[in-house]
Amino acid sequence: MASIKDIGKLFLFIVTGLVAIIVGSFMVRGTMHMWDNPGENKKDKKD
C-alpha cells in the first residue's frame, strides 16, 4: 500500500497539472482575443 507521502505527491501533481492546463487555456484564449479584437472592433465601430 502506498504511503501518505506518495498519495500526497500524486494528488499535488494532478491538481498542479489541472491548474496549469486551465490557466494555460485562459492565457491562450486571452492572447487570441487581444490579437483579434483591435482589428475587429475598429471595423465594427466604423460600420
C-alpha positions in Angstrom: 0.0 0.0 0.0 1.3 3.5 -0.9 2.4 5.7 1.9 0.6 9.0 2.7 3.5 11.0 1.2 3.2 9.2 -2.1 -0.5 9.8 -2.2 0.0 13.5 -1.4 2.6 13.9 -4.1 0.3 12.2 -6.7 -2.6 14.4 -5.6 -0.5 17.5 -5.7 0.8 16.6 -9.2 -2.7 16.0 -10.5 -4.0 19.3 -9.0 -1.0 21.3 -10.3 -1.5 19.8 -13.8 -5.2 20.7 -13.9 -4.5 24.2 -12.7 -1.7 24.6 -15.3 -4.0 23.4 -18.1 -6.8 25.7 -17.0 -4.5 28.8 -16.6 -2.8 28.0 -19.9 -6.1 27.7 -21.8 -7.3 31.1 -20.4 -3.9 32.7 -21.3 -4.2 31.3 -24.9 -7.8 32.5 -25.1 -6.9 35.9 -23.8 -4.0 36.4 -26.1 -6.1 35.3 -29.1 -8.8 37.9 -28.1 -6.1 40.5 -27.7 -4.8 39.8 -31.2 -8.3 39.6 -32.8 -10.2 42.4 -31.0 -8.3 45.5 -32.1 -8.9 44.9 -35.8 -12.4 43.6 -35.4 -13.5 46.3 -33.1 -12.2 49.1 -35.3 -14.1 47.6 -38.3 -17.2 47.1 -36.3 -17.1 50.7 -34.9 -16.6 52.2 -38.4 -19.6 50.3 -39.7 
